Amino acid sequence: MKLASETYSIGVDLGGTNLRVASYAEGIDFLDSILIPTRLEEGRDQVVRDMCEAINALLAKEYSDRSLAGIGIGTPGPLELPEGILRNPPNLGGWDGFNLRHAVESTLGRSIDIESDANLAALAEQMLGAGRTHRVESLCVLTLGTGVGNGLILNGRIWHGSTGMGGEAGHVIIRDTDGAPCGCGGSGCLEQYASATAVLRMARERMGDAAPATSHDVALLARDGNLEAISVFETVGHALAIGLTGLINTLNLPLYLLGGGVCEAWDLFSPAMFRELHSRSYVYRLTQPTILEPERLERHKTYILGAQLGATAGLLGACLLPFQPQTITGSPEALLAHQ
């Protein structure tokens, strides 16, 4: 058996806008990468073909004497494991019931490892990001991007739940009356108040035609003192506090990480988030740290910090997946054995 240092992996990050594929040597870094548009408008079969062509392009390269450890694929969830079937993914319209594992393996002619992109971001943070920095084996990641992804690492392993769809905190209901409709079929979900998409919707609702075209520009307006823009991020902070209250009171983990594009506005939403969290979460009040962003975490405290790995976390997690003992293959019984 070859050591990890003598092998490489290929990782895929399937996004709604772009498809990123990279080769990676554990302990070294990315070797090569490919970025192509995700042609959702041409159908899922075309996306799979594009994905497999990019994978094959990297497989055709020679990496000294390294052998392939495996291929890891990250996809927006919910994802039923170990089968690899997408279940009504809010950000991949028309993909409900699609067996992505089977489609890729039959096109590629190779077996793959597959996981939700949010779980892979959490895996990367635990192994190479904030988890390694702060020496914790359990953490929760919320990714505030187009939607709100959620990944859980418990005792060093991805937590999947009984069917692989555990960790969907983006669809926890935080507003039970007059909540904004969500792509999951519900309404009032956290995703509808804390994602980049939500920031734009709320800006349009409050500013009309004067609303900016990007969440980044909404943040710029807020920093310039625009009251409507400021109120948008106060809503984001309020929503996150409600979502985090449930997670903190239930899980009592030492570390909760927030990542994704919305976190560029940390200075705008975090005051409301911490204020509301202190008011709502019994466990947080008992475990709130004296210093919110320390160099070293205190024991028996609850920390909410920014994720460290940025936009590459999901792709890096996909590359790390083939090296992990928690990689899921085979029957549903195999999935349960990894909990």
Contacts in CASP RR format, 6 or more apart in sequence:
PFRMAT RR
TARGET T0000
AUTHOR 0000-0000-0000
METHOD contacts of the structure
MODEL  1
MKLASETYSIGVDLGGTNLRVASYAEGIDFLDSILIPTRLEEGRDQVVRD
MCEAINALLAKEYSDRSLAGIGIGTPGPLELPEGILRNPPNLGGWDGFNL
RHAVESTLGRSIDIESDANLAALAEQMLGAGRTHRVESLCVLTLGTGVGN
GLILNGRIWHGSTGMGGEAGHVIIRDTDGAPCGCGGSGCLEQYASATAVL
RMARERMGDAAPATSHDVALLARDGNLEAISVFETVGHALAIGLTGLINT
LNLPLYLLGGGVCEAWDLFSPAMFRELHSRSYVYRLTQPTILEPERLERH
KTYILGAQLGATAGLLGACLLPFQPQTITGSPEALLAHQ
2 67 0 8 1.000
4 26 0 8 1.000
4 27 0 8 1.000
4 69 0 8 1.000
4 323 0 8 1.000
5 25 0 8 1.000
5 26 0 8 1.000
5 27 0 8 1.000
6 65 0 8 1.000
6 66 0 8 1.000
6 67 0 8 1.000
7 25 0 8 1.000
7 26 0 8 1.000
7 66 0 8 1.000
7 67 0 8 1.000
7 68 0 8 1.000
7 69 0 8 1.000
7 323 0 8 1.000
8 23 0 8 1.000
8 24 0 8 1.000
8 25 0 8 1.000
8 26 0 8 1.000
8 31 0 8 1.000
8 63 0 8 1.000
8 66 0 8 1.000
8 67 0 8 1.000
8 68 0 8 1.000
8 69 0 8 1.000
9 23 0 8 1.000
9 24 0 8 1.000
9 26 0 8 1.000
9 68 0 8 1.000
9 69 0 8 1.000
9 70 0 8 1.000
9 71 0 8 1.000
9 72 0 8 1.000
9 319 0 8 1.000
9 320 0 8 1.000
9 321 0 8 1.000
9 322 0 8 1.000
9 323 0 8 1.000
10 21 0 8 1.000
10 22 0 8 1.000
10 23 0 8 1.000
10 24 0 8 1.000
10 55 0 8 1.000
10 58 0 8 1.000
10 59 0 8 1.000
10 68 0 8 1.000
10 70 0 8 1.000
10 71 0 8 1.000
10 72 0 8 1.000
10 319 0 8 1.000
11 21 0 8 1.000
11 22 0 8 1.000
11 23 0 8 1.000
11 24 0 8 1.000
11 71 0 8 1.000
11 72 0 8 1.000
11 73 0 8 1.000
11 74 0 8 1.000
11 315 0 8 1.000
11 317 0 8 1.000
11 318 0 8 1.000
11 319 0 8 1.000
11 321 0 8 1.000
12 19 0 8 1.000
12 20 0 8 1.000
12 21 0 8 1.000
12 51 0 8 1.000
12 54 0 8 1.000
12 55 0 8 1.000
12 71 0 8 1.000
12 72 0 8 1.000
12 73 0 8 1.000
12 74 0 8 1.000
12 315 0 8 1.000
12 318 0 8 1.000
13 19 0 8 1.000
13 20 0 8 1.000
13 21 0 8 1.000
13 74 0 8 1.000
13 117 0 8 1.000
13 120 0 8 1.000
13 314 0 8 1.000
13 315 0 8 1.000
13 318 0 8 1.000
14 38 0 8 1.000
14 47 0 8 1.000
14 51 0 8 1.000
14 73 0 8 1.000
14 74 0 8 1.000
14 75 0 8 1.000
14 76 0 8 1.000
14 117 0 8 1.000
15 38 0 8 1.000
15 75 0 8 1.000
15 76 0 8 1.000
15 117 0 8 1.000
16 38 0 8 1.000
16 40 0 8 1.000
16 76 0 8 1.000
16 91 0 8 1.000
16 92 0 8 1.000
16 146 0 8 1.000
17 37 0 8 1.000
17 38 0 8 1.000
18 35 0 8 1.000
18 36 0 8 1.000
18 37 0 8 1.000
18 38 0 8 1.000
19 35 0 8 1.000
19 36 0 8 1.000
19 37 0 8 1.000
19 38 0 8 1.000
19 47 0 8 1.000
19 50 0 8 1.000
19 51 0 8 1.000
19 54 0 8 1.000
20 33 0 8 1.000
20 34 0 8 1.000
20 35 0 8 1.000
20 315 0 8 1.000
21 33 0 8 1.000
21 34 0 8 1.000
21 36 0 8 1.000
21 51 0 8 1.000
21 54 0 8 1.000
21 55 0 8 1.000
21 58 0 8 1.000
22 30 0 8 1.000
22 31 0 8 1.000
22 32 0 8 1.000
22 33 0 8 1.000
22 34 0 8 1.000
22 58 0 8 1.000
22 315 0 8 1.000
22 319 0 8 1.000
23 30 0 8 1.000
23 31 0 8 1.000
23 32 0 8 1.000
23 33 0 8 1.000
23 58 0 8 1.000
23 61 0 8 1.000
23 63 0 8 1.000
23 319 0 8 1.000
24 30 0 8 1.000
24 31 0 8 1.000
24 316 0 8 1.000
24 319 0 8 1.000
24 320 0 8 1.000
25 31 0 8 1.000
25 63 0 8 1.000
25 66 0 8 1.000
26 69 0 8 1.000
26 320 0 8 1.000
26 323 0 8 1.000
30 319 0 8 1.000
31 61 0 8 1.000
31 63 0 8 1.000
32 58 0 8 1.000
32 61 0 8 1.000
33 315 0 8 1.000
34 54 0 8 1.000
34 57 0 8 1.000
34 58 0 8 1.000
36 50 0 8 1.000
36 54 0 8 1.000
38 47 0 8 1.000
38 50 0 8 1.000
39 46 0 8 1.000
39 47 0 8 1.000
39 50 0 8 1.000
40 47 0 8 1.000
40 92 0 8 1.000
40 93 0 8 1.000
44 92 0 8 1.000
44 94 0 8 1.000
44 95 0 8 1.000
44 98 0 8 1.000
44 103 0 8 1.000
45 103 0 8 1.000
48 100 0 8 1.000
48 103 0 8 1.000
48 104 0 8 1.000
48 107 0 8 1.000
49 107 0 8 1.000
51 73 0 8 1.000
51 104 0 8 1.000
52 104 0 8 1.000
52 107 0 8 1.000
52 108 0 8 1.000
55 71 0 8 1.000
55 108 0 8 1.000
56 108 0 8 1.000
59 68 0 8 1.000
69 322 0 8 1.000
69 323 0 8 1.000
70 112 0 8 1.000
70 113 0 8 1.000
70 322 0 8 1.000
71 108 0 8 1.000
71 110 0 8 1.000
71 111 0 8 1.000
71 112 0 8 1.000
71 113 0 8 1.000
71 322 0 8 1.000
72 112 0 8 1.000
72 113 0 8 1.000
72 114 0 8 1.000
72 115 0 8 1.000
72 318 0 8 1.000
72 319 0 8 1.000
72 321 0 8 1.000
72 322 0 8 1.000
73 100 0 8 1.000
73 104 0 8 1.000
73 112 0 8 1.000
73 113 0 8 1.000
73 114 0 8 1.000
73 115 0 8 1.000
73 318 0 8 1.000
74 114 0 8 1.000
74 115 0 8 1.000
74 116 0 8 1.000
74 117 0 8 1.000
74 120 0 8 1.000
74 314 0 8 1.000
74 318 0 8 1.000
74 321 0 8 1.000
75 86 0 8 1.000
75 89 0 8 1.000
75 92 0 8 1.000
75 100 0 8 1.000
75 114 0 8 1.000
75 115 0 8 1.000
75 116 0 8 1.000
75 117 0 8 1.000
76 86 0 8 1.000
76 89 0 8 1.000
76 90 0 8 1.000
76 91 0 8 1.000
76 92 0 8 1.000
76 116 0 8 1.000
76 117 0 8 1.000
77 86 0 8 1.000
77 87 0 8 1.000
77 89 0 8 1.000
77 116 0 8 1.000
77 117 0 8 1.000
77 118 0 8 1.000
77 165 0 8 1.000
77 168 0 8 1.000
78 86 0 8 1.000
78 87 0 8 1.000
78 88 0 8 1.000
78 89 0 8 1.000
78 116 0 8 1.000
78 164 0 8 1.000
78 165 0 8 1.000
78 166 0 8 1.000
78 168 0 8 1.000
79 85 0 8 1.000
79 86 0 8 1.000
79 87 0 8 1.000
79 89 0 8 1.000
79 100 0 8 1.000
79 114 0 8 1.000
79 115 0 8 1.000
79 116 0 8 1.000
79 164 0 8 1.000
79 165 0 8 1.000
80 86 0 8 1.000
80 87 0 8 1.000
80 163 0 8 1.000
80 164 0 8 1.000
80 165 0 8 1.000
81 114 0 8 1.000
81 115 0 8 1.000
81 160 0 8 1.000
81 163 0 8 1.000
81 164 0 8 1.000
81 328 0 8 1.000
81 335 0 8 1.000
82 328 0 8 1.000
82 329 0 8 1.000
82 330 0 8 1.000
82 331 0 8 1.000
82 332 0 8 1.000
82 334 0 8 1.000
82 335 0 8 1.000
83 99 0 8 1.000
83 101 0 8 1.000
83 102 0 8 1.000
84 99 0 8 1.000
84 100 0 8 1.000
84 101 0 8 1.000
84 102 0 8 1.000
84 114 0 8 1.000
85 97 0 8 1.000
85 98 0 8 1.000
85 99 0 8 1.000
85 100 0 8 1.000
85 101 0 8 1.000
86 92 0 8 1.000
86 95 0 8 1.000
86 96 0 8 1.000
86 97 0 8 1.000
86 98 0 8 1.000
86 99 0 8 1.000
86 100 0 8 1.000
87 96 0 8 1.000
87 97 0 8 1.000
87 165 0 8 1.000
88 96 0 8 1.000
88 97 0 8 1.000
88 184 0 8 1.000
88 185 0 8 1.000
89 95 0 8 1.000
89 96 0 8 1.000
90 147 0 8 1.000
90 171 0 8 1.000
90 182 0 8 1.000
90 183 0 8 1.000
90 184 0 8 1.000
90 185 0 8 1.000
90 191 0 8 1.000
91 146 0 8 1.000
91 147 0 8 1.000
100 114 0 8 1.000
101 112 0 8 1.000
101 114 0 8 1.000
104 112 0 8 1.000
104 114 0 8 1.000
105 111 0 8 1.000
105 112 0 8 1.000
111 329 0 8 1.000
113 321 0 8 1.000
113 322 0 8 1.000
113 327 0 8 1.000
113 328 0 8 1.000
113 329 0 8 1.000
115 123 0 8 1.000
115 158 0 8 1.000
115 318 0 8 1.000
115 321 0 8 1.000
115 328 0 8 1.000
116 151 0 8 1.000
117 143 0 8 1.000
117 149 0 8 1.000
117 314 0 8 1.000
117 318 0 8 1.000
118 141 0 8 1.000
118 143 0 8 1.000
118 149 0 8 1.000
118 150 0 8 1.000
118 151 0 8 1.000
118 167 0 8 1.000
119 151 0 8 1.000
119 152 0 8 1.000
119 158 0 8 1.000
119 160 0 8 1.000
119 167 0 8 1.000
120 313 0 8 1.000
120 314 0 8 1.000
120 316 0 8 1.000
120 317 0 8 1.000
120 318 0 8 1.000
120 320 0 8 1.000
120 321 0 8 1.000
121 141 0 8 1.000
121 143 0 8 1.000
121 151 0 8 1.000
121 259 0 8 1.000
121 307 0 8 1.000
121 309 0 8 1.000
121 313 0 8 1.000
121 314 0 8 1.000
121 317 0 8 1.000
122 139 0 8 1.000
122 140 0 8 1.000
122 141 0 8 1.000
122 151 0 8 1.000
122 152 0 8 1.000
122 153 0 8 1.000
122 158 0 8 1.000
122 257 0 8 1.000
123 153 0 8 1.000
123 158 0 8 1.000
123 317 0 8 1.000
123 320 0 8 1.000
123 321 0 8 1.000
123 324 0 8 1.000
124 309 0 8 1.000
124 312 0 8 1.000
124 313 0 8 1.000
124 314 0 8 1.000
124 316 0 8 1.000
124 317 0 8 1.000
124 320 0 8 1.000
125 131 0 8 1.000
125 139 0 8 1.000
125 141 0 8 1.000
125 153 0 8 1.000
125 257 0 8 1.000
125 307 0 8 1.000
125 308 0 8 1.000
125 309 0 8 1.000
125 313 0 8 1.000
126 132 0 8 1.000
126 136 0 8 1.000
126 137 0 8 1.000
126 139 0 8 1.000
126 153 0 8 1.000
126 156 0 8 1.000
127 317 0 8 1.000
127 320 0 8 1.000
128 309 0 8 1.000
128 316 0 8 1.000
128 320 0 8 1.000
129 307 0 8 1.000
129 308 0 8 1.000
129 309 0 8 1.000
130 136 0 8 1.000
130 139 0 8 1.000
130 255 0 8 1.000
130 257 0 8 1.000
130 305 0 8 1.000
130 306 0 8 1.000
130 307 0 8 1.000
130 308 0 8 1.000
131 139 0 8 1.000
131 255 0 8 1.000
133 308 0 8 1.000
134 254 0 8 1.000
134 255 0 8 1.000
134 296 0 8 1.000
134 297 0 8 1.000
134 303 0 8 1.000
135 297 0 8 1.000
136 254 0 8 1.000
136 255 0 8 1.000
136 297 0 8 1.000
137 153 0 8 1.000
137 155 0 8 1.000
137 156 0 8 1.000
138 153 0 8 1.000
138 154 0 8 1.000
138 155 0 8 1.000
138 156 0 8 1.000
138 253 0 8 1.000
138 254 0 8 1.000
138 255 0 8 1.000
139 152 0 8 1.000
139 153 0 8 1.000
139 253 0 8 1.000
139 254 0 8 1.000
139 255 0 8 1.000
139 256 0 8 1.000
139 257 0 8 1.000
140 150 0 8 1.000
140 151 0 8 1.000
140 152 0 8 1.000
140 153 0 8 1.000
140 169 0 8 1.000
140 247 0 8 1.000
140 251 0 8 1.000
140 253 0 8 1.000
140 255 0 8 1.000
140 256 0 8 1.000
140 257 0 8 1.000
141 149 0 8 1.000
141 150 0 8 1.000
141 151 0 8 1.000
141 152 0 8 1.000
141 153 0 8 1.000
141 256 0 8 1.000
141 257 0 8 1.000
141 258 0 8 1.000
141 259 0 8 1.000
141 307 0 8 1.000
142 148 0 8 1.000
142 149 0 8 1.000
142 150 0 8 1.000
142 151 0 8 1.000
142 169 0 8 1.000
142 170 0 8 1.000
142 194 0 8 1.000
142 240 0 8 1.000
142 244 0 8 1.000
142 256 0 8 1.000
142 257 0 8 1.000
142 258 0 8 1.000
142 259 0 8 1.000
143 149 0 8 1.000
143 150 0 8 1.000
143 259 0 8 1.000
143 260 0 8 1.000
143 307 0 8 1.000
143 313 0 8 1.000
144 194 0 8 1.000
144 195 0 8 1.000
144 196 0 8 1.000
144 258 0 8 1.000
144 259 0 8 1.000
144 260 0 8 1.000
144 261 0 8 1.000
144 262 0 8 1.000
144 263 0 8 1.000
145 195 0 8 1.000
145 196 0 8 1.000
145 197 0 8 1.000
145 260 0 8 1.000
145 261 0 8 1.000
145 262 0 8 1.000
146 195 0 8 1.000
146 196 0 8 1.000
146 197 0 8 1.000
147 170 0 8 1.000
147 191 0 8 1.000
147 195 0 8 1.000
147 196 0 8 1.000
147 197 0 8 1.000
147 198 0 8 1.000
148 169 0 8 1.000
148 170 0 8 1.000
148 189 0 8 1.000
148 190 0 8 1.000
148 191 0 8 1.000
148 194 0 8 1.000
148 195 0 8 1.000
149 168 0 8 1.000
149 169 0 8 1.000
149 170 0 8 1.000
149 191 0 8 1.000
150 167 0 8 1.000
150 168 0 8 1.000
150 169 0 8 1.000
150 170 0 8 1.000
151 158 0 8 1.000
151 159 0 8 1.000
151 167 0 8 1.000
152 158 0 8 1.000
152 159 0 8 1.000
152 166 0 8 1.000
152 167 0 8 1.000
152 251 0 8 1.000
153 159 0 8 1.000
156 326 0 8 1.000
157 325 0 8 1.000
157 326 0 8 1.000
157 338 0 8 1.000
158 326 0 8 1.000
159 166 0 8 1.000
159 167 0 8 1.000
159 339 0 8 1.000
160 166 0 8 1.000
160 328 0 8 1.000
160 335 0 8 1.000
160 338 0 8 1.000
160 339 0 8 1.000
161 167 0 8 1.000
161 339 0 8 1.000
162 335 0 8 1.000
162 336 0 8 1.000
162 339 0 8 1.000
163 332 0 8 1.000
163 335 0 8 1.000
164 335 0 8 1.000
169 190 0 8 1.000
169 243 0 8 1.000
169 247 0 8 1.000
170 189 0 8 1.000
170 190 0 8 1.000
170 191 0 8 1.000
170 194 0 8 1.000
171 182 0 8 1.000
171 184 0 8 1.000
171 186 0 8 1.000
171 189 0 8 1.000
171 190 0 8 1.000
171 191 0 8 1.000
172 189 0 8 1.000
172 190 0 8 1.000
172 243 0 8 1.000
172 246 0 8 1.000
173 186 0 8 1.000
173 187 0 8 1.000
173 188 0 8 1.000
173 189 0 8 1.000
174 188 0 8 1.000
174 189 0 8 1.000
174 190 0 8 1.000
174 193 0 8 1.000
174 239 0 8 1.000
174 242 0 8 1.000
174 243 0 8 1.000
175 187 0 8 1.000
175 188 0 8 1.000
175 192 0 8 1.000
175 193 0 8 1.000
175 239 0 8 1.000
176 188 0 8 1.000
179 187 0 8 1.000
179 188 0 8 1.000
179 192 0 8 1.000
180 187 0 8 1.000
180 188 0 8 1.000
180 189 0 8 1.000
180 192 0 8 1.000
180 193 0 8 1.000
180 198 0 8 1.000
180 201 0 8 1.000
181 187 0 8 1.000
181 188 0 8 1.000
181 192 0 8 1.000
182 188 0 8 1.000
182 189 0 8 1.000
182 191 0 8 1.000
182 192 0 8 1.000
184 191 0 8 1.000
190 239 0 8 1.000
190 240 0 8 1.000
190 242 0 8 1.000
190 243 0 8 1.000
191 197 0 8 1.000
191 198 0 8 1.000
192 198 0 8 1.000
192 201 0 8 1.000
193 202 0 8 1.000
193 235 0 8 1.000
193 236 0 8 1.000
193 238 0 8 1.000
193 239 0 8 1.000
194 236 0 8 1.000
194 237 0 8 1.000
194 239 0 8 1.000
194 240 0 8 1.000
194 262 0 8 1.000
195 262 0 8 1.000
196 215 0 8 1.000
196 260 0 8 1.000
196 261 0 8 1.000
196 262 0 8 1.000
198 236 0 8 1.000
199 215 0 8 1.000
199 218 0 8 1.000
199 232 0 8 1.000
199 233 0 8 1.000
199 236 0 8 1.000
199 262 0 8 1.000
199 265 0 8 1.000
200 211 0 8 1.000
200 212 0 8 1.000
200 213 0 8 1.000
200 214 0 8 1.000
200 215 0 8 1.000
200 218 0 8 1.000
202 232 0 8 1.000
202 235 0 8 1.000
203 211 0 8 1.000
203 212 0 8 1.000
203 218 0 8 1.000
203 228 0 8 1.000
203 229 0 8 1.000
203 232 0 8 1.000
204 211 0 8 1.000
206 228 0 8 1.000
206 231 0 8 1.000
206 232 0 8 1.000
207 226 0 8 1.000
207 228 0 8 1.000
207 229 0 8 1.000
211 218 0 8 1.000
212 218 0 8 1.000
212 220 0 8 1.000
212 221 0 8 1.000
215 261 0 8 1.000
215 262 0 8 1.000
215 265 0 8 1.000
216 261 0 8 1.000
216 264 0 8 1.000
218 229 0 8 1.000
218 232 0 8 1.000
218 233 0 8 1.000
218 265 0 8 1.000
219 229 0 8 1.000
219 233 0 8 1.000
219 264 0 8 1.000
219 265 0 8 1.000
219 268 0 8 1.000
221 228 0 8 1.000
221 229 0 8 1.000
222 229 0 8 1.000
222 230 0 8 1.000
222 232 0 8 1.000
222 233 0 8 1.000
222 265 0 8 1.000
222 268 0 8 1.000
223 267 0 8 1.000
223 268 0 8 1.000
230 268 0 8 1.000
233 265 0 8 1.000
233 268 0 8 1.000
233 269 0 8 1.000
233 272 0 8 1.000
234 269 0 8 1.000
234 272 0 8 1.000
236 262 0 8 1.000
236 265 0 8 1.000
236 268 0 8 1.000
236 269 0 8 1.000
236 272 0 8 1.000
236 273 0 8 1.000
237 269 0 8 1.000
237 270 0 8 1.000
237 272 0 8 1.000
237 273 0 8 1.000
237 276 0 8 1.000
238 272 0 8 1.000
238 273 0 8 1.000
238 276 0 8 1.000
240 258 0 8 1.000
240 269 0 8 1.000
240 273 0 8 1.000
241 272 0 8 1.000
241 273 0 8 1.000
241 274 0 8 1.000
241 275 0 8 1.000
241 276 0 8 1.000
241 277 0 8 1.000
241 279 0 8 1.000
241 280 0 8 1.000
241 281 0 8 1.000
242 276 0 8 1.000
242 280 0 8 1.000
244 256 0 8 1.000
244 273 0 8 1.000
244 277 0 8 1.000
244 281 0 8 1.000
244 284 0 8 1.000
244 304 0 8 1.000
245 277 0 8 1.000
245 280 0 8 1.000
245 281 0 8 1.000
245 284 0 8 1.000
246 281 0 8 1.000
247 253 0 8 1.000
247 256 0 8 1.000
248 256 0 8 1.000
248 277 0 8 1.000
248 281 0 8 1.000
248 283 0 8 1.000
248 284 0 8 1.000
248 302 0 8 1.000
249 281 0 8 1.000
249 282 0 8 1.000
249 283 0 8 1.000
249 284 0 8 1.000
252 283 0 8 1.000
252 287 0 8 1.000
252 302 0 8 1.000
253 302 0 8 1.000
254 297 0 8 1.000
254 301 0 8 1.000
254 302 0 8 1.000
254 303 0 8 1.000
255 297 0 8 1.000
255 303 0 8 1.000
255 305 0 8 1.000
256 302 0 8 1.000
256 303 0 8 1.000
256 304 0 8 1.000
256 305 0 8 1.000
257 304 0 8 1.000
257 305 0 8 1.000
257 306 0 8 1.000
257 307 0 8 1.000
257 308 0 8 1.000
258 266 0 8 1.000
258 304 0 8 1.000
258 305 0 8 1.000
258 306 0 8 1.000
258 307 0 8 1.000
259 306 0 8 1.000
259 307 0 8 1.000
259 310 0 8 1.000
259 313 0 8 1.000
260 307 0 8 1.000
260 310 0 8 1.000
260 311 0 8 1.000
262 269 0 8 1.000
263 306 0 8 1.000
263 307 0 8 1.000
266 306 0 8 1.000
273 304 0 8 1.000
274 292 0 8 1.000
274 304 0 8 1.000
277 284 0 8 1.000
277 304 0 8 1.000
278 284 0 8 1.000
278 285 0 8 1.000
278 288 0 8 1.000
283 302 0 8 1.000
284 302 0 8 1.000
287 300 0 8 1.000
287 301 0 8 1.000
287 302 0 8 1.000
288 301 0 8 1.000
288 302 0 8 1.000
289 297 0 8 1.000
289 298 0 8 1.000
289 301 0 8 1.000
289 302 0 8 1.000
289 303 0 8 1.000
290 298 0 8 1.000
292 303 0 8 1.000
292 304 0 8 1.000
293 305 0 8 1.000
294 303 0 8 1.000
297 303 0 8 1.000
307 313 0 8 1.000
309 316 0 8 1.000
321 327 0 8 1.000
326 338 0 8 1.000
328 334 0 8 1.000
328 335 0 8 1.000
328 338 0 8 1.000
END
